[in-house]
Amino acid sequence: MSHNEFMNIEEVANYLNVSISTVNRYMANHLLYPYKKDQSDKGKWIFHYEEVKKVKQSLDKPGLTTGEAAQELGVSSVTIHNYIKRGELRAIKQTYKRKNRYFILQEEINRFIADRDKQGKNFYDEKNNYYLYQPFYREQDGYQARLMSLEKEGEVQTENQTMTIQEAIENGYKPSPIQPTSDWITKMGYVVLSFQKKAVPMERVYQILETFYHIIGHKNIRIYDEKDRLCIEMKPCKIEDPSFREESTLSFLNHHLVEGRIELDPKGVLFESELSGITAHVPISVKEMIVEEAKKQNKSVNQYVAELLIKHHVPKEDTKQ
């Protein structure tokens, strides 16, 4: 029986790398349709090779699911879908286990991480302690300016003038000092805010960002300044600036919230990610096995266990697409 034409049920099972009982279940669930029974082989089912090939393609996962991609990038599946919709993350949509799902190739994840890490670090000049959108002031007349670019010689803008950083300093402008009060924040995940430049008052966004700089600094922030959009990713934190508790500011922030939660607390405003920890107690032998497997894959124990959990629960999550 040639694979160019037909396959018997044993050949189908071997080709799909499943048991014969699983092949029978595929038929019962109308995932696989037999051609007819082979009367010369004790009435066993036979199948068109091309039909079986289509089933194999539908069963082979073509990349990372949105949940698995979310784990690699440290964000939620909702954020992954937003990246895909905005064209920032390339994905393919394919039927997998009878459902339409998005899949992302590993090389696309690697490209995305490299591009965003490079872009996300371009908002801070460590040598001079300059921050993108940092205010500059001229003491003698109170004129204000803002650092709009750190590329090359930099770009400082006033209401009616654009200068390099050196020219601004020569004209009497000084950067407003920024000395963050937080060191590295170790909480998991990020809170993500996204602002469409032409649709919002950007000066208000810059003032909010300035507060983030003062509280948590560049170590806990990533900024993606695109042509039409400004995206801020920040580690979970508490902001105790009274202006953030005002209803108008909270509403503005929540309107542009892409990932995470923003909540009031007695002293300030909490910015929380959507990631949460799980504590589990397992036998020592199981723990040792997990630690060893994580080492083999060059992953932390937390990352390895999280990926195991996602593999079991992501299919349910993906059905919400």
N, C-alpha and C positions, 0 to 999 in steps of 0.2 A: 504494500500500500504506500504510494508515493506522497511525500509532503507537498508535492506540487498539486495534488488533487484532494486526497482524503486522508483522514487520520482516524484510528480507532480510539476508544476511550482511554486505554493505557498510554498511548502516544500523546494524547491531549494532556493527561495528568503530568507526564514527564515534561512536556513542553512548557506547561504553565507552572511547573514546580509545585504542584499541589497533589492532594490525595484523590483517589477515584471518587470517594464520597463527596469531596468538595466539588468535583466536576458535576456530579449528580445534583448537588445543591445549586450550582450555577444554572443548570437546566430548569430546575424547579422554580427558580427566581427569574427565569426568562432573561438571564444574562448571556447564556450560550444556547444556541439553537442547533440541534442535531439535523443532519441531512436525512438519514433514514436508518433503518436497521439493516445490518448486513446478514442476509439469510445464510450465507456460506460460513459465517463465523458465530454460530449458536445465537443468532439474533441480537448481537451486540450493536450498540449505536455506532454510526460513523459520522464524521464531521468534515465539512469543507475546511481545508487548511486556512484559506483567507479569512473565514469566519472566526477560527480560533486565534489567528494572528491579531485580529481586531480586539478580541477580548484581552489578549496579553498586553496590548498597547494601552488599553483602558485601565488595566490593573497595575502596570508599572508606573510608579510615581515619577513624574518628569522633573522634579526639583523639590525645593523646600516649600512646605505649606506656609500660609501667612502666619500661623502660630509659631512655627519653627523659625521663620525669618524674624519674627518679633523677639524671640528669645535671643537670637544672635545679635540683634541691634539694641537690645535692652529697652524696647518699647512695647506697646500693646498691639494686638491685631488690628484694632481700629486705626491706629496710626499708620500701620503698614498699608491698609486700604487707602488712606489719605495720600500716602506717598505715591501709590500706584495711580490714583485718580489724577494727581497733579503731574504725572509723567516723570517723577523723580526716581522711581524705582520701576524698572522694566519687568513685566510679568507676562506669563502666558496663561490663558484660561482653557482648561481641558477637563473632559469628563473623567472622573476618577471614582471608582466604586459607586458608579451610577449617579454621581452628583457633579455639577459644574463647580470647579474650584480654581482659585488662582495658585500658580506655582512660580517660584523664583529660583533661577539657577544659582548655584553657589558662587560662580564667577561674577554674577551680577551683584550679589551681596558684597563680595570682596571689593568690587569697583565702587559701590555705593559708600562703603566704609572709608575707603581711601579718599574719595572725592570730598566727602562731608567732613572728615577729620582735617583735611588740608584747609578747606574753606572755613571750618568752625574755629580754627586757631588763628585766623588772620585778623582778629578784632583786637588784639592786644600786643603792644610793643613793650616787651619785657625790659629792654635796655633803658628806655626813657620813661617807663611807666605811663604810657599813653593808652587810652581806651577809645575804641571807635564810638563816636557820638559824645565824647567827653566835652563838657562846656569849657570855654575859654573866656576870661574876663579881662577888661582893661580898667584898672583901678581909678585912673585920673578922671574918666568920664562915665564909668559904669557901662560902657558898651559891652555887648555880649557876642560871642561867636561859638561855633561848634565844630569839632573835629569830624569831618564827614568821610575821610578816607585815610588809611595808613599806607596805601600803595606808594612806592617810590618816595617822593619828598613830602607826601601827605597833603591833605587839603582841608583848610580851615575856612569856614564860611561865616560871614556876617550877613546882615539883612540885604546888603547891596554889594558885597565884595567877596571874592574868593582868593585865598592866599595859600602858599606853602606853609608848613609849620614854622620854618625858620623866619619867613617873612612876617608871620603873625607875631612871633616873639620880638622881632625887631620893631614892630609897630606897637609894642607895649602890652600885648596880650599874654596872659599866663594861664596854664591849665588849672582847672579847679582840682585840688588834691583829692585823690581817691585812695583810702586806706581801709580795705575790707576788714571786717571784724571776725569773719569765719575763716577757718582753715579748710582742709579737704573735708567734704561731706561724704560720708560712707554709705548713706542710705541708698537702697537699690532704686533704679529707674530714673526717669526724668519727667518734669512737667514741661509741656510744650505749648508755646503761644505763637500764633501766626497772624501777621498783620498785612493786609493788602494795602500797599502804599498809597494808591490813589483814592482809597475808600475811607481812610481814617486820618485824623489829625496827627501827623507823625511827631510833632513836637511833644505831644502828650506821651507817645510811645517812648521817645528819648528820655523823658523825665522818669518814667517808670523804670527803664533800663538803668538809668543812673542810680536809682535806689538799689537795684539788684547788685550793681557794681560795689556800692558802699557796704552792703551787708555780706554778700557771699563771694564777690570778686571773680576774677577770670578763671580760677581753678575749677569752679563749679558751674560754669556757664559755657555754652557753645552758641555761636551766632552765625546764622546763614543769611547773608545779605545778598539777595537776588535782585534782578532788575525790577520786578513788580511786587516782591514780597520780602518782608523781614521776618525771619523765624528765630525764636529764642528758645533754647532748650536749657533748663536749669535743674539742678539737683533739688530734691525735696528740702524745704526749709520753712522757717517762720520769719515773716516780715512784721516788725513792730512799729512801722511808720503809721501814724494816725490817719494820714490821707488815704491809706489803702483800705481802711475800714469804712470809708464813705461809700454810700450806696452806689453812687455814680461810677466810682472807680471799680468796685467789685463787679458791677454789671458789665463794664467795659472789658475787664479782664476775662470774665466768664464767656463773654460773647466771642472772644478770640482764642479761647482755650481749645487745643486740639488733643492734648493728652494729659491725663491726671485729674486732680480735683483741687478746688480752691475753697477753703472753709474758714469761717470766723472762729477764733478762740478768744478767751477772756482778755488776752493782752495784745493780740495782733491778728494776722491772717496766715493760715497754714497753706502751703503749697505742697500737695502730696502726690506721689506717683501712683500708678495703678498696680504696681507690683507689691506683693506681700509675701512674707516669709512663712514657711511651714516647718514645724518642729516634729520630728518623728524619732521614736526609739526602736532600734532594730538589734538583732543579735550581733555580737562582736564579729562573728564569722562573716555576716552579710556586710557589715561596715567595712571590714578589711577588703572584701571582694570589690566593693564600690570604690574605695580609695585606690586600689590597684588598677582597676579599669579606667578610672579618671586619669591616672598618671599615664597609662598607655596612650590615651587620646589627647594628652597634653591639655587637659582641662582641669579647672578647679572642681572640687567635689560638689559645690553648690550648682555650678553650671551643668555638670554631668547629670545630677539627680533631676534638676529642673527640666532638662531635655527629655529624660525618660518619662516624666509626668506629662509633658506636652504631647509626646508621641501617643500616649494613651487617651488624652482628652481633647486634642485639637480637632479630630474629625467632627465631634459634636459642635465645637465652636464654629468650624467652617461652614456648617449648614446654615448659619445665620447670615451668610453673605447676601 
